[in-house]
Amino acid sequence: MLLLFALAGIAALLAVIAVLWRDPLRLVRLEFARQRLAAGLARGTVEAAGHRWVYAHRAATDPAAPVVVMVHGFTGSKENWYPLARALGRRYRLLIPDLPGWGESERKPGAAYGFVEHAENVVAFIAALSPQQPVILLGHSMGGGIAALVAARWPERVAKVGLFNAAGVRFDDNRFGLDVLAGKNPFAVKDRATLRHYIDTVFFDDAAKPWIPWPFSAALIAGRRADAAFEQAVLDRIGRGDESLLPGEEAANIRQPALLLWGRQDAVIDPSALALYAARIPQARQVLLDGCGHMSIMERPRDVAAAVLDWIDAP
């Protein structure tokens, strides 16, 4: 009997190795699907801005409820928003896409995926899935810069805008920012050590840092290594290119109700960025979470949800 169990264990291990060899990210996708189902979200696809998008969505209890669109950041994906989606409950209709080029959405060879292009992509996504109803647009990190541009340029599509740990302004120098300006990708992942550095950079609270055991870690590392050139090309545009500060400049044209939310210990987009955005969007509500790093939407989803609920429901 023990021999049979041992042989079954070896067979299972060999099956896992075979799956990883053929498709290293398959296990990660399965885990993401489990997380999506746990959050009560469904998977959808749509054609917009010449791309095939994959997105998560959930209807609200009230069919007339506001529509909330959530835009992820650099090296991120729709899954980053799942903890907040769970915390928000069914108060709102949720649309959570993978941006073109990222996650499961289409990436076109030679296409540009900077702030400007993605603002155009996101407004097309909104037009496709909420053609009659302006949305509440939430953006995290790079997604915050994108959201700022969309709200400023297409105000008829955005009823309210939330910028969380948002890129797009010249914040106080930190190690991450200096490395970006020097031409590096501080988020690059090529082995277990750099994966650990990545997690330690974007999270502050040790208790909130995700545990990524093998073989999931091996799959994530393989995926990030394959994306290294793409990540560098995007960072060249949004981190140190001519458009890197465009979101902050155009934020002065945002007239909608706004929410600015940061982690006080953000080691990526220094919290000095909050004041810079607030100076351009004086009507914005400001929230600074103590004991929280860059990934506020994953690190403190209940606190973020409380801030979002209070802000959306405010008269």
Disulfide bonds with the S-S distance in Angstrom:
none
